[in-house]
Amino acid sequence: MDITTIRYQQAKMEGVLKILSGTGKAVPGSLASTKKNTAASFHPGFASVTLLEADVTAYYGNVKISGSHQGNRTKGCHSGSYEEPDKTLVDAVELPASYDSLKDCNVYYHGESISEYRLIQIAAASGKMELSGDMPGYKAARKAFQVIIEEQAETKYGWSTTRYSEDGRYTFTLQEDGSYKWHLVEDLEMGASLEEIADWICSGMPNRNIETRYLNYLKSMDPDLYNAAQNIGKEVRTYHLMTTAYDAGLLGDAQHDYDLSLLALLFGEHDLEKFHERFQHCKKSGNYQYLLDHYQPDMAEYLTNLRQQQLMKSGGVL
């Protein structure tokens, strides 16, 4: 069963929530549209909803999501065609005979597999690297990788520290000492791109419905994207379940709009109608790039604290 079919079936489900306590239909009340207003938005007329693990299972089922196996590749930080180096200048770069063993060691450059020997030639021909006669081959290869691939890598999200190579074949993750660790992106071997896995999580799909190898793959390749997707998915999942309760007639219009305003807050959105349209488009297409582009980490922390306050004050999700 593919993810489109699963989402279609989810959209048809109603009444799977257990409303364990509360007042039933909500009374009219002001909507939270700003961080300041939301902080005090514990409406006494709203129902207190307790979301159980059984409710999550009833909504999402137990089907495990697997990759598309359609050859999707993780996108790099570069869009458009590459400016390839002049082949004549590259061929003219002479390297020591001791470098010949590097002809059998391959790296990815502009989406193609080339030898480390060739990468050194490209780096030298482009003027980004100077060769010295006593430089060992492995040091020259590391330097070429650094100036041609690593230094051209950039982040894809304003909130992220993870950098992607131009062609998306490498990620560079920030370490505690300030250095970057490189990773080879192996989408074809995994059967899913990093964006595809992030979309599954952002859709609200629980981790248990996604094969662990995919979760571990995303977390190792881009821990920032993994954490962002988890925070988005958590709020999307809550909104989906609260919407199910609303569709079943258990929650009122004011509370439903309040739930939407909390989700929109995660992306700095205050126009609820426009945000709802964009969110529905994400759900329909299965592409949550818009949410990732507008994700705000400080709002994720704020909403986590708000949920804790809700539990303390009402024993459930307002």
C-alpha positions in Angstrom: 0.0 0.0 0.0 1.6 3.3 -1.0 1.5 6.5 1.1 -1.1 8.2 -1.1 -3.6 5.4 -0.5 -2.9 5.5 3.2 -3.5 9.2 3.4 -6.8 8.8 1.4 -8.0 6.2 3.9 -7.0 8.4 6.8 -9.1 11.3 5.4 -12.1 9.0 5.4 -11.8 8.1 9.1 -14.0 9.8 11.7 -14.8 9.3 15.3 -11.8 7.3 16.4 -11.0 9.6 19.3 -12.0 8.9 22.9 -13.0 12.1 24.6 -12.4 11.1 28.2 -13.3 14.4 29.9 -14.6 17.9 29.1 -17.6 19.9 28.3 -18.4 18.6 24.8 -19.2 21.4 22.4 -17.0 24.4 22.8 -18.5 27.8 23.4 -17.6 30.8 21.2 -14.3 32.4 22.3 -11.4 34.5 21.0 -8.9 32.8 18.7 -5.2 32.8 19.5 -3.4 34.5 16.7 -0.2 35.6 18.4 2.3 34.1 20.7 1.2 36.4 23.5 -2.5 35.6 23.1 -1.8 31.9 22.8 0.0 31.8 26.1 -3.2 32.6 27.9 -5.5 30.6 25.7 -6.9 28.1 28.1 -10.6 28.6 27.3 -12.8 27.3 30.0 -15.5 26.5 27.5 -13.3 24.2 25.5 -13.4 20.4 25.8 -10.4 18.8 27.4 -9.3 16.0 25.1 -7.1 13.1 26.0 -5.3 11.6 23.0 -4.5 7.9 23.6 -2.1 5.7 21.8 -5.1 3.7 20.7 -6.4 6.8 18.9 -3.1 7.3 17.0 -3.3 3.6 15.9 -6.9 3.9 14.9 -6.1 6.9 12.7 -2.8 5.9 11.2 -3.1 2.1 11.3 -0.1 -0.2 11.6 1.1 -0.2 8.0 4.9 0.3 7.7 6.0 2.9 5.2 8.6 1.8 2.8 10.6 3.7 0.1 9.3 4.6 -3.3 12.2 2.8 -5.1 11.7 5.3 -8.0 15.2 6.5 -8.1 14.5 9.7 -6.1 17.6 11.5 -5.0 18.2 13.9 -2.3 18.5 17.5 -3.7 21.7 19.4 -3.3 22.2 23.1 -2.4 22.7 23.9 -6.1 19.9 24.5 -8.5 20.3 24.5 -12.3 23.2 23.3 -14.4 26.8 23.2 -13.3 29.6 25.3 -14.6 32.0 22.5 -15.6 35.8 23.2 -15.7 37.6 23.4 -19.0 38.5 19.8 -19.9 41.7 20.9 -21.7 43.0 22.8 -18.7 42.2 19.8 -16.4 43.9 17.3 -18.7 47.0 19.5 -18.7 47.5 19.2 -15.0 50.4 16.7 -14.4 50.4 14.8 -11.1 53.2 12.8 -9.5 53.4 9.1 -10.4 52.8 8.4 -6.7 49.2 9.7 -7.1 48.3 7.0 -9.6 46.7 4.8 -6.9 44.1 7.6 -6.5 42.7 6.7 -9.9 40.9 3.8 -8.3 39.4 5.9 -5.5 36.1 7.5 -6.5 34.2 10.5 -5.2 31.0 12.3 -6.4 31.4 15.6 -8.2 28.4 17.3 -9.8 26.5 14.1 -9.5 29.0 12.0 -11.3 31.5 9.5 -9.9 35.0 10.5 -10.7 38.4 9.5 -9.3 40.2 11.4 -6.6 43.0 11.8 -9.1 40.7 13.7 -11.4 39.3 15.7 -8.5 42.8 16.9 -7.7 43.3 17.9 -11.4 40.1 19.9 -11.3 41.0 21.6 -8.1 44.4 22.6 -9.5 43.0 23.7 -12.8 40.4 25.9 -11.2 43.0 27.7 -9.1 41.5 26.6 -5.8 44.4 24.4 -4.9 48.2 24.6 -5.3 50.2 21.4 -5.5 53.6 21.0 -3.9 56.0 18.3 -4.9 56.2 16.8 -1.4 52.4 16.6 -0.7 51.3 13.0 -0.2 48.5 11.8 -2.4 46.1 11.2 0.4 46.6 14.8 1.6 46.1 16.2 -1.9 42.9 14.2 -2.3 41.6 15.5 1.1 42.5 19.1 0.1 40.8 18.8 -3.3 37.6 17.3 -1.6 37.6 20.2 0.8 38.0 23.1 -1.7 35.9 21.6 -4.5 33.1 19.9 -2.6 33.0 20.7 1.1 33.6 24.5 0.8 30.9 24.7 -1.9 28.3 23.0 0.4 25.5 25.1 1.9 22.6 24.7 4.2 19.1 24.3 2.6 17.1 25.7 5.6 17.6 28.9 7.5 17.2 27.0 10.8 19.7 24.2 10.0 23.5 23.8 10.4 23.7 20.8 8.1 25.3 21.6 4.8 24.6 19.8 1.5 27.0 19.4 -1.4 26.0 21.0 -4.7 24.7 17.7 -6.1 23.3 16.4 -2.8 25.6 13.4 -2.7 27.2 14.5 0.6 26.0 16.1 3.8 28.2 17.8 6.4 27.0 17.8 9.9 28.2 20.1 12.6 30.2 18.5 15.5 30.5 19.7 19.1 34.1 21.0 18.4 32.8 23.1 15.5 34.1 20.9 12.8 32.0 19.2 10.2 31.7 15.5 9.5 30.9 14.4 6.0 28.5 11.6 5.0 27.8 9.9 1.7 24.1 10.1 0.8 23.0 6.6 -0.4 19.4 7.1 -1.5 19.4 4.3 -4.1 20.6 1.8 -1.6 18.0 2.9 1.0 15.2 3.3 -1.5 14.2 6.7 -0.3 15.6 10.3 -0.4 16.1 12.3 2.7 13.3 14.7 1.6 11.0 11.7 1.2 11.6 10.4 4.7 11.2 13.9 6.2 7.9 14.2 4.4 6.7 10.9 6.0 7.5 12.2 9.4 6.1 15.7 8.7 2.8 14.1 7.6 2.2 13.1 11.3 3.0 9.4 10.7 4.2 7.9 13.9 7.8 6.6 14.0 6.6 3.1 14.6 4.9 3.2 11.1 8.3 4.1 9.5 11.0 1.5 9.2 13.7 2.2 11.7 16.4 2.1 9.0 14.9 5.1 7.4 14.7 7.1 10.6 18.3 6.2 11.4 19.4 7.2 7.9 17.8 10.6 8.1 19.0 11.2 11.6 22.6 10.4 10.7 22.6 12.3 7.4 20.9 15.4 8.7 20.0 15.5 12.4 18.6 19.0 12.1 16.1 17.9 9.5 15.2 14.9 11.5 14.5 16.9 14.6 12.5 19.6 12.6 10.4 16.9 10.9 9.7 15.2 14.3 8.5 18.5 15.8 6.4 19.3 12.8 5.0 15.7 12.7 4.1 15.8 16.4 2.0 19.0 16.0 0.4 17.8 12.7 -0.6 14.5 14.3 -2.2 16.4 17.2 -4.1 18.6 14.7 -5.2 15.6 12.7 -6.7 13.8 15.7 -8.3 17.0 17.0 -9.8 17.6 13.6 -11.2 14.0 13.7 -12.9 14.8 16.9 -14.3 18.0 15.4 -15.6 16.1 12.3 -17.3 13.7 14.7 -19.1 16.6 16.3 -17.3 16.4 19.6 -15.6 19.8 19.3 -16.9 23.2 18.3 -15.8 25.6 15.6 -14.0 28.0 18.0 -11.9 25.2 19.4 -11.1 23.8 15.9 -9.9 27.2 14.8 -7.8 27.4 17.9 -6.2 24.1 17.1 -5.4 25.4 13.6 -3.9 28.6 15.1 -1.5 26.5 17.2 -0.3 24.5 14.2 0.1 27.7 12.2 2.1 29.2 15.0 4.9 26.7 14.4 5.5 28.3 11.0 4.9 32.0 12.0 1.6 32.1 10.1 -1.3 34.3 11.3 -3.5 34.2 8.2 -5.4 31.0 9.1 -7.3 30.7 5.9 -4.2 31.0 3.7 -2.2 28.7 6.0 -5.0 26.1 5.9 -5.0 26.1 2.1 -1.2 25.6 2.0 -1.4 22.9 4.6 -4.1 21.0 2.7 -2.0 21.2 -0.4 0.9 19.7 1.5 -1.3 16.8 2.7 -2.7 16.2 -0.8 0.7 16.2 -2.5 2.6 14.5 0.2 5.2 17.2 -0.1 5.8 19.2 3.1 8.6 21.4 1.8 6.6 24.5 2.6 6.3 23.6 6.2 10.0 22.8 6.4 10.9 26.1 4.7 8.9 28.1 7.3 9.5 26.0 10.4 10.5 28.0 13.5 12.4 26.1 16.1 11.7 28.6 18.9 7.9 28.1 18.3 8.4 24.3 18.5 9.9 24.7 22.0 7.1 27.1 22.9 4.4 24.7 21.8 6.0 21.9 23.7 5.8 24.0 26.8 2.2 25.0 26.0 1.2 21.3 25.7 2.7 20.6 29.1 0.8 23.5 30.6 -2.4 22.2 29.0 -1.9 18.8 30.6 -1.3 20.4 34.0 -4.3 22.7 33.8 -6.8 20.5 32.1 -5.5 16.9 32.1 -5.7 16.9 28.3 -5.1 18.8 25.0 -7.4 21.8 24.8 
